Each structure stands twice: as structure tokens, then as C-alpha cells.
Amino acid sequence: MSVAGGVENSVSNARLYGCQAWALFLRPKMQWECKPIREDNIRLFAERLPLYKYDTKRCLPHASYLINLGNPDKEKRAKSLDAFLDELRRCALLKIGLYNFHPGSGVGEISKEEACTNIAMSINAAHASLLAEGLNCPIILLENMAGQGKQVGGRFEELALVIEQVHDKTRVGVCLDTAHAFASGFDIRTKEGFESMMSDFDRCIGIQYLKGVHMNDSLTPLASNKDRHANIGSGEIGLPAFHCIMNDARFKGIPLVLETPAASWKIWQGEIQALYAAAEGKPPLVKRKRQTKTKGERKVNTQDGSEAMDRRGSETLGSK
């Protein structure tokens, strides 16, 4: 959700789009420099929440794409940790309880297992730092990834390895991205396939760690290992997986984020309304024309050596 003019405007924009919850960036997503958050922005953010009957449990910020806590270079990892800490402090000041990030990678210089340890140790350091500052650290959510290159998170076992090494397990969780899961090899096009993925999630990680979802169709085929999002029902995944999510008690009460491309906010509104209809027990969404390319996206290079899609503010969010 756009924060142009101040973080408080993300609340107003969420209301405009008809969201029950929303996502945003708390820092520029592709640059290190960032101005401090102002007291008046914090105050206005808090004032607008009750105005629209929202609370911060419905807010799921996304970390900067530059952060790579798995980096073997201590200086570069420290720079990422500094940005990570700054974003967590912003969450604390805004009383936001969740925070989502891409785990990172070992940039091809160390094993994924070693990168997982670096990530976990960085999370431990962040928890300790905010505790020492008297701040309430949000629950830090690891996002599953598409399995591109040396990324950590293409397999649930990798996320489990990070969580295993985090000391305070009450402040760590997972954000499940449907497009990433499909690209990494989970065939969720049928109810049976979706249930198989969820069984793997519970076995490897534990369903208690599921704290958020990125609701994205995939522009690329199964097991492509490419992070390319499509609009709901217009990509390779199709509609059944999203109908499953909207009617599954395991997803009740957690934020469901749309990161789909859109040339107009009306596209997001339509997706949100259709997902709400599915949650009310209505038949699966009407299938849309298959997408072959996405609008409103561009490739950006991240610190872990992979590509990410800059969705130009498409972090609009619907919630169950």
C-alpha cells in the first residue's frame, strides 16, 4: 500500500481499496538511505486506525529488498542488520505486530545451511537489541521463496532450520507466498495438491508458525524457480488454491496479502471482492484470461544476487 505523504496514508489507502488489512514498506525498498520516521506520522497512523475500524494486527510490512542476513561478508551482513533493526524499530513505534522479509542467501560463497545460521543469528541479535531498547519487537516472518539461485527458503526445511536456531520462537513465523510455493515445486492447482503442501508445511515447520500469506498467482510454470506474479485466476496456478485458502480455518485471522500486478487500483478491488465472495462460500471465482506477461512490474537486483519484482506499490492486501 502506498505510503506517499506519510505512513498514515497507507491506512486511508487500504480503506479506499476496500481492504480489511494492508501491507506497506517502512523504508525505500531499493535504497539504503532513509529519513527517520516523524512523531507526527506515528501519531496520525495511530489516529486513523480506529477511524476505519482497523488495528495493527491487520498490517504486514514488507522489508527492503536490499536486506540479506545470510551474507557471509560480515560488513555487508552488518549493513543489512542495521537496516533490519531500523525497520523493526519503526514497527515497534507504530505498534505493528508482524514484519515480513526475504531470508536472503549465502551469495554462492557458503552453503545454504551456513546461510540459515547467519539469518537465525541475525534474528537473535535483533530480538536482543530491541529488548535492550525497551521496544516490543514484532513477530519476524520468514517468507518462502521460489528457489531461485542461492536463495534460502525455496524448501520448507530451510525455513525450519532458521526457526530451529532462533531463541525466542514466540517472535518468529512464516509468511506463505503461493506463487513462490508453486515456482519451487508445490503443485497446488488442485485441492489434493494444496493439502499436500500444507501437510509438508506442518511436518517441516509447524502450522503454528503460519502468520501471513501472500496471495499471488504465478506467471511461470510449476517448478520454474522464477518469482513472477500474475493476477488471481489469470496465471498457472488457477483458482482452486485461492478458494481453498479462503475456506480453510488454518488461515482465519491472519493477513492475506495481494502482491499481484495492476495497471489500475480497480484490478485489486476486483480481486479483493472476489476473494471475499469465496470466503462467504460462493462458487470458485470466474476464470480470467490467462496472463502471458505482467504490467506494473520491473526486475530489480537484490543483495542476495537474485532478481525480485518491484511491483510499484501493489502490496495491496485483502484479509479473511
Secondary structure, DSSP 8 states (H G I E B T S, - for coil): ---TT-TTHHHHHHHHHT-SSB--BSS-TT-S------HHHHHHHHHHHHHTT--GGGB--B--TT--TT-S-HHHHHHHHHHHHHHHHHHHHHT--EEEE---B-TTTS-HHHHHHHHHHHHHHHHHHHHHTT----EEEEE-----TTBS-SSHHHHHHHHHH-S-GGGEEEEEEHHHHHHTT---SSHHHHHHHHHHHHHHT-GGGEEEEEE-EESS-TT-----EE-TTSSSS-SHHHHHHHT-GGGTTSEEEE----SSHHHHHHHHHHHHHHHTT----------SS-SS-EEEE-TTSSEEEE-TT---EEE-
